[in-house]
Amino acid sequence: MENNEVILTAKFNPVIKTYILLYVGFFLLISIVGIPLLIIWLLGVGQWYCRHYFEKLECELSRESLRLRRGILFTFEKTIPLENIQDLTFIEGPLLHHFNLCILKIETAGQGDINGNKMSLIGIEDARTFRQRVLEQRQIKMQDLRSSSPADSQLLADIKNTLERIEVLLQKPKS
């Protein structure tokens, strides 16, 4: 049975709203087509978007997984099993540092599209502590997986015996 009891819920810094507003505004400003859109963005649409984006941000750590959710029009929800997490990286640039924010990039094992095994979260309050808690819970999960139960060992032994019998039957000449 999977234990999805939430251990820790990440809190997000409200400054992320201002950061996103300015970040998108900057890219609208440097593009010729975006300049008329910049006025619309700064006068209301951007503020509405940033506020709702912030309200929809969720990140929960459970005993088994890390669940991430974000988005307004299109909701993006991803559940990452802890044993698949390979790396948790901090990214801090000058603008992020100015707003006292950082990006926590989560890299996972497995195949997928180009970004299928990566997830980024911006603005987690006390991100270093959150990262540490995720790594600690991942370590606990990995130890649990390594110490397989005797029933699992017996099942593997039964499978091995069955495969050996099949191999013997396949080596017998056909009559």
N, C-alpha and C positions, 0 to 999 in steps of 0.2 A: 504494500500500500504506500502510496506517495504522500509524504508529509509536506503540505504546502503552507504550514504555519508561517506567517510573516514575522521575521525577526527584526527587520529594520526597514523603515520607509524613509527614503531620501527627501529632504526638504530643499527647495530651490530658492535661490536668491532673487528677490523681486527686481533687482537691478538688471536682470536679464532682459526685461522688457525694453529698457532704454538701449541696451547694447544691440538688440535685434533691430530696433527702429533705426539706429544710426548706421548699422552694418549694411542693411538693405538700402538705406538712403544713400550711402556712399557709392554703392554700385550703380544705383540709378543715376547719380550725378555724373559719374565718369562715362556713362554711355549716352550718346547723343539722343537716342530714342527715349531713354529713361527720364530725361529732364522734365518733360511735361508730367510724367507719372510721379516724379518726385514731389511735386506740389500736392497731388492727391494723396500720396503716401504720408506726407508729413501733416496734412490737415485733418486726417481722420482715419483713413483706411489702415494705415500703419499702426496707429494707436489701438484701434479695435483688434487688429490681428495679433499684436504683441500681447495684449491683455488676455485674449482667449487662448493663445498658444501657451502662455504661462499657467493659466488655470487648468489646462489639460495635461500638463507634464506630470508623469508618475514614474516612480522607480521603486520597486519593492524587492527586498532580499528575503528569500525563504530558506528553509533548510535544504531544499533541492535545487532551487533555480533563482535567477535574477530576471524579474519581469519589468520591461520597459514599455512605456506608452506615451505617445505624443501625436500631435496633429489636430487640425481643426476640421477642414473639409474632408480630408482623407486621414483617417486615424491609422497610425502605424503602431502595432503592438507586437512585441517580440519577447519570447520567453527563452532564456538561455540556461540550459542545464549547467550547474556549477562545474561539473567535470569537463565540460567543453571549453571553459574559459582558459585561454592560453596566456593572456597578458592584459594588464590594466595600465594604461599610459596617461600621464598628464600632459596637456598642451597648454602653454601660456605664451601669448604674444603680447606686444606692447599695449594694444587696445584692451585685451582681456585683463592684463595686469592693472591698467588704469581703473577698470571697473571692479577690480578685486574678484575676478571670475577665472575659471579654468575649464578646460574641456577634458572630460574623462573618456578616453577611447578604450573600448572593450573589444579585444580580438579573440575570436573563438576558433576551435579546431573544426575541420570539416570543409567540404567543398560547397560551392555555391557560385553565384554570379560574382562580379568583381567586388562588390561591397557586401556580399551575402554573409561574410564571416566577420564583419566589423560593425560596431555600433558606437555612436558618439553621443555623449550627454554634456550639455553645457549648463553651468550655473549651480551645481550641487553645493549646498552649504556644507562646510567642513568636509570637502571632498577627500582629503587625505585619510580622515578617520573612516569614511564610508568605504574607500578602497581597501583599507586594512581589514575591515569587518568582512568584506566580500572574500578577500584572500584567506582569512581565518576560516570562514565557513566552507570555502572550497577545499582547504586542507582537511577539515573534519570529514567532508564528503568523500574525499579521495582515500582517507584511511578506512572509512567504512567499506568502500568498494574493494580495497585490497584484502581486508579480512573477511573473505567469503565464508559463508556458513558451511558446516559439514554436509548439509543436504546438497549444496552446490557441488562440493567435491565428489559426493557419491554419484550425482547425476553425470558429471564428467567422466567418472570411471565407468559407468554403465555405457555411455556413448562410445568410449574407447573400446570396450569389450565387444560391442555390437559391430563396430568398424573392423575389428580384427576377425570376427566370424565372417563378415562379408568378404573380406580379403581372401580368406581361406577358401570360401566357396567359389570365388572368381578364379582362383588358381587351379582348381580341379579340372581335369580334362572333361570335355563334353562327350556324352555317350551317344 
